[in-house]
Amino acid sequence: MHIEIDRGSGGSGRGGRPVYRQIADAIRGEIQSAGLAQGARLPAIRDLARDLGVNRDTVALAYEELASAGVVESTVGRGTFVAIRGAGDAATSESEPFEPSLSSHTERLLRFDRARPRFGSAEAAVPMHALIPDPSLYPVDEFRKVLNRVLMDGGQELFLYGDPQGYARMRDVMVERLAPIGIAVRSDEILLCHGASQGISLALRLFAEPGDVVALEEPTYNNTLATVFALGLQTAPVPMRDDGPDLAALERTLERPEVKVFYTIPTYHNPMGTTTSREHRRALLGVAHRCGKPVIEDGYELDLAIDGPAPPPLSALDASGLVVHLSSFSKSLFPGVRVGAIAARGRALDAVLALKRATDHSDAMPLQAALAEFIASGGYDRHLAKLRRVLRSRRDTLLAALAECMPEGTTWTSPEGGYQVWVELPTDVDTADLLADAVGAGVLFAPGSQFNHDGRASRGMRLSFALPEEDELRRGVEALAGVVRRQMAAGSRPSARVHI
């Protein structure tokens, strides 16, 4: 198979065509000319990347594009093969799929999304990669009864367009829940949204427009990175330390005029699982005040305390309206409820409400009404008490298994709440390179590179105890430790990663 790459300027060829697209086009041409027969095996990603002198992720993106178009078929552990077509499926120039010209923001997002690991063929593996609450713990029956009751009482009004700010009773409930953790807001200072995900997008749009720079922690929540790319924003990484984001680096970053806002997860950080101290939080607010830059505080797991209450949120320590606070029930209850909340003040509140109106007419009023009733009836707190007991046991099991099984020199965080532990290996190995072997050994994890702004190599990984039970966690860590030891014995070095 012969592939020529025109790297041109900045890694793209004529017309700015990305290298991965050139590789995909060349392979498609080989298939159409019968240079590659149906069922033929394509070169391994590692081998083709070496022969072409490109990053492995570049070849992986090309293979993913071909797989999405049905040109090839890939299976973890077996390889990538030319798809076998039926007699009536022969492609012609007239039947080739139309490829639209996408915006540069969308192309960047597409590259980021395609660089994410795919876990679809590993259903039997221990799922330590996902922050999805365990469905076996969902209070489905109790929530169904509440939903039926509010539908009977609310009648047709719940099926009309609702207030863009959200169901009034649910906003009252949010005020009641935020007050004990020090966030003193009125009901009209709460905006309900489709989970914290929509809240992140709305909050970023408050302060930044395409081309502006957003300061984020390094590493950080990968879906926030996706949102940043989709909005056409640039990133300024602030390195994470044991006690939280590096405040000296943060101040240098926020002093830059092109940096418009800082996004942070001070409580049960994703992916690191760490929680900053009250002192660090006050110091962080001092930096933001001196620089005159707003802060977006993501409190998506605030209700998942395991070892007692966390320090007051940034919003509780902020008297000036500097902080926009995000809440969510997706991790503490179940994702399908899709209810999040934004707490903001002054012009920020007026602006985020205008953005919400421009984004959609209103949220799903039946779900917000049911959630408000479920919380007010005590059902949510009963669920949290059970969930916290389970999480404490799972967290302790995971930490004990790491101490028992992982190679000497491995480090990890000890979260006080939430679902995740951050593990760093004692050797220069890109954890993304371990994933295929880990799948074969029966365990999944989230490689650290997907939480980096530019997708570069990382010797870190996020392990979640949200889904697996205790025996699965022990088995998963044993399998992971075996993979790591074998890779260390092979003398692995970090690989280059695709830059977003």
MOQUIDA-V689358 format. One line per field, one symbol per residue. phi: phi as a letter, one per 40 degrees, with the letter a starting at -180 (. if undefined). burial: + if it has 16 or more other C-alpha atoms within 10 Angstrom, else -. A space follows every 50 residues. Layout:
BEGIN
phi=???
burial=???
END
This chain:
BEGIN
phi=.bbbbccfcggbcdggcdcccccccccccccccgcbcdgcccdddccccc ccgbcccccccccccccccgcbbbbdgbhbbcccbcccbdcbccccccbc cccccccccccccccccbbccbccccccbbccdcdcbccccccccccccc ccccgcccbccccdchddccccccdcccdccgccbcccbbbcacgccccc cccccdbbbdgcbbcbcbcadcccdccdcccgcbbbcbccbcbhcccccc cccccccccbabbabcbfdbbcgcbccdcccccccccccccgbcbbbcbc bdcbcbbgccddddcccbcbgcbbbbbabcccbacccfbbabbabfcccd cccccccccacacccdcccccdcccccgcccccccccccccccccccccc ccccbcddgcbacbccagbbbbbbccbcbcccccccccdccgababcccc bccbgcdaccabbbbccccdcccccccdccccccccccccgcbcbcbccc
burial=----+------++----+++++++++++-+++---+-+--++--+--++- ---++++++++++++++---++++-----++++----------------- -----+++++++++++--+-----++++++++++--------+--++--+ +------+---+-+++++++++++++-+--++++++++++++++++++++ ++++++++---+++++++++++-+++++++++++++++++---++++--+ +-+++---++++++++++++++++++++-++--++-++--+-++++++++ ++++++---+++++++++--++++++++++++++--+++++++++--++- +++-++-----++++++++++++++---++--++--++-+++-++-+++- ++---++---++-++++++++++++++++++++++++++-++++++++++ ++++++++++++++++++++-+++++++++++++--++---+-++-++++
END
